[in-house]
Amino acid sequence: MADESNAFAEAGDAGAGKDPKRERNLELILDIPLKVTVELGRTKMVVSELLNLGQGSVIELNKLAGEPMEVLVNDKLVARGEAVVVNEKFGVRLTDIISPAERVEQLK
């Protein structure tokens, strides 16, 4: 994950050059917390189905096995990826980053 945050910082600095005002402005936002969600899939169920769930229950999702997972930042799609295991923890390898133009379209 540290590599990703460095990549974002470098991408932001690439256009900044040596402009100290612009670098100071970037530093102001680097510590802003964001909600990052990785979505495997979704489903809808009625309350009675929800109440019948127990250990070992299987919930069918709207995505097929092997389909990319979605990475959302503050509920906006920014990337897609695949599940990986790193040091016995789950992670996401990003396979597709949403273009800046597409991200701007989502804001409308």
TORKOL-4160 file (C-alpha; in steps of 0.2 Angstrom, whole numbers, padded with zeros to 4 digits, m for minus):
108
<pt num="1" X="0000" Y="0000" Z="0000"/>
<pt num="2" X="0014" Y="0012" Z="0003"/>
<pt num="3" X="0019" Y="0011" Z="m0015"/>
<pt num="4" X="0002" Y="0016" Z="m0020"/>
<pt num="5" X="0002" Y="0032" Z="m0009"/>
<pt num="6" X="0019" Y="0036" Z="m0016"/>
<pt num="7" X="0013" Y="0034" Z="m0034"/>
<pt num="8" X="m0001" Y="0046" Z="m0030"/>
<pt num="9" X="0011" Y="0058" Z="m0022"/>
<pt num="10" X="0023" Y="0057" Z="m0037"/>
<pt num="11" X="0009" Y="0059" Z="m0049"/>
<pt num="12" X="0003" Y="0075" Z="m0040"/>
<pt num="13" X="0021" Y="0081" Z="m0040"/>
<pt num="14" X="0024" Y="0078" Z="m0058"/>
<pt num="15" X="0015" Y="0093" Z="m0064"/>
<pt num="16" X="0020" Y="0103" Z="m0049"/>
<pt num="17" X="0038" Y="0106" Z="m0053"/>
<pt num="18" X="0047" Y="0117" Z="m0040"/>
<pt num="19" X="0032" Y="0128" Z="m0037"/>
<pt num="20" X="0032" Y="0130" Z="m0017"/>
<pt num="21" X="0014" Y="0136" Z="m0017"/>
<pt num="22" X="0008" Y="0121" Z="m0026"/>
<pt num="23" X="0018" Y="0109" Z="m0016"/>
<pt num="24" X="0012" Y="0117" Z="0000"/>
<pt num="25" X="m0006" Y="0115" Z="m0006"/>
<pt num="26" X="m0003" Y="0097" Z="m0010"/>
<pt num="27" X="0004" Y="0094" Z="0008"/>
<pt num="28" X="m0013" Y="0101" Z="0015"/>
<pt num="29" X="m0023" Y="0087" Z="0008"/>
<pt num="30" X="m0011" Y="0072" Z="0010"/>
<pt num="31" X="m0018" Y="0068" Z="0028"/>
<pt num="32" X="m0036" Y="0069" Z="0023"/>
<pt num="33" X="m0044" Y="0052" Z="0028"/>
<pt num="34" X="m0054" Y="0043" Z="0014"/>
<pt num="35" X="m0066" Y="0029" Z="0015"/>
<pt num="36" X="m0059" Y="0015" Z="0004"/>
<pt num="37" X="m0070" Y="0000" Z="0000"/>
<pt num="38" X="m0067" Y="m0015" Z="m0010"/>
<pt num="39" X="m0083" Y="m0023" Z="m0017"/>
<pt num="40" X="m0083" Y="m0041" Z="m0021"/>
<pt num="41" X="m0102" Y="m0041" Z="m0026"/>
<pt num="42" X="m0119" Y="m0036" Z="m0020"/>
<pt num="43" X="m0136" Y="m0045" Z="m0018"/>
<pt num="44" X="m0153" Y="m0041" Z="m0011"/>
<pt num="45" X="m0163" Y="m0051" Z="0001"/>
<pt num="46" X="m0178" Y="m0049" Z="0012"/>
<pt num="47" X="m0178" Y="m0049" Z="0030"/>
<pt num="48" X="m0184" Y="m0067" Z="0033"/>
<pt num="49" X="m0169" Y="m0073" Z="0022"/>
<pt num="50" X="m0157" Y="m0062" Z="0032"/>
<pt num="51" X="m0163" Y="m0069" Z="0048"/>
<pt num="52" X="m0161" Y="m0087" Z="0042"/>
<pt num="53" X="m0142" Y="m0084" Z="0039"/>
<pt num="54" X="m0131" Y="m0094" Z="0050"/>
<pt num="55" X="m0113" Y="m0100" Z="0050"/>
<pt num="56" X="m0109" Y="m0109" Z="0034"/>
<pt num="57" X="m0123" Y="m0100" Z="0024"/>
<pt num="58" X="m0119" Y="m0095" Z="0006"/>
<pt num="59" X="m0124" Y="m0079" Z="m0001"/>
<pt num="60" X="m0125" Y="m0078" Z="m0020"/>
<pt num="61" X="m0118" Y="m0062" Z="m0026"/>
<pt num="62" X="m0122" Y="m0053" Z="m0043"/>
<pt num="63" X="m0104" Y="m0055" Z="m0050"/>
<pt num="64" X="m0096" Y="m0071" Z="m0058"/>
<pt num="65" X="m0081" Y="m0080" Z="m0051"/>
<pt num="66" X="m0065" Y="m0072" Z="m0058"/>
<pt num="67" X="m0074" Y="m0055" Z="m0062"/>
<pt num="68" X="m0064" Y="m0040" Z="m0056"/>
<pt num="69" X="m0067" Y="m0033" Z="m0039"/>
<pt num="70" X="m0072" Y="m0014" Z="m0038"/>
<pt num="71" X="m0061" Y="m0002" Z="m0028"/>
<pt num="72" X="m0071" Y="0013" Z="m0022"/>
<pt num="73" X="m0065" Y="0029" Z="m0013"/>
<pt num="74" X="m0079" Y="0038" Z="m0004"/>
<pt num="75" X="m0091" Y="0028" Z="m0014"/>
<pt num="76" X="m0084" Y="0032" Z="m0031"/>
<pt num="77" X="m0077" Y="0019" Z="m0042"/>
<pt num="78" X="m0058" Y="0023" Z="m0045"/>
<pt num="79" X="m0051" Y="0005" Z="m0050"/>
<pt num="80" X="m0054" Y="m0013" Z="m0052"/>
<pt num="81" X="m0043" Y="m0027" Z="m0047"/>
<pt num="82" X="m0041" Y="m0045" Z="m0042"/>
<pt num="83" X="m0040" Y="m0053" Z="m0024"/>
<pt num="84" X="m0022" Y="m0058" Z="m0019"/>
<pt num="85" X="m0015" Y="m0065" Z="m0002"/>
<pt num="86" X="0000" Y="m0057" Z="0005"/>
<pt num="87" X="0008" Y="m0063" Z="0021"/>
<pt num="88" X="m0008" Y="m0072" Z="0025"/>
<pt num="89" X="m0019" Y="m0056" Z="0023"/>
<pt num="90" X="m0031" Y="m0052" Z="0009"/>
<pt num="91" X="m0026" Y="m0038" Z="m0003"/>
<pt num="92" X="m0031" Y="m0031" Z="m0020"/>
<pt num="93" X="m0020" Y="m0031" Z="m0035"/>
<pt num="94" X="m0026" Y="m0016" Z="m0046"/>
<pt num="95" X="m0028" Y="m0021" Z="m0064"/>
<pt num="96" X="m0038" Y="m0006" Z="m0071"/>
<pt num="97" X="m0037" Y="0012" Z="m0065"/>
<pt num="98" X="m0052" Y="0023" Z="m0070"/>
<pt num="99" X="m0046" Y="0038" Z="m0080"/>
<pt num="100" X="m0047" Y="0055" Z="m0073"/>
<pt num="101" X="m0061" Y="0059" Z="m0086"/>
<pt num="102" X="m0071" Y="0045" Z="m0081"/>
<pt num="103" X="m0069" Y="0050" Z="m0063"/>
<pt num="104" X="m0075" Y="0067" Z="m0067"/>
<pt num="105" X="m0090" Y="0060" Z="m0076"/>
<pt num="106" X="m0095" Y="0051" Z="m0060"/>
<pt num="107" X="m0096" Y="0067" Z="m0050"/>
<pt num="108" X="m0111" Y="0073" Z="m0061"/>
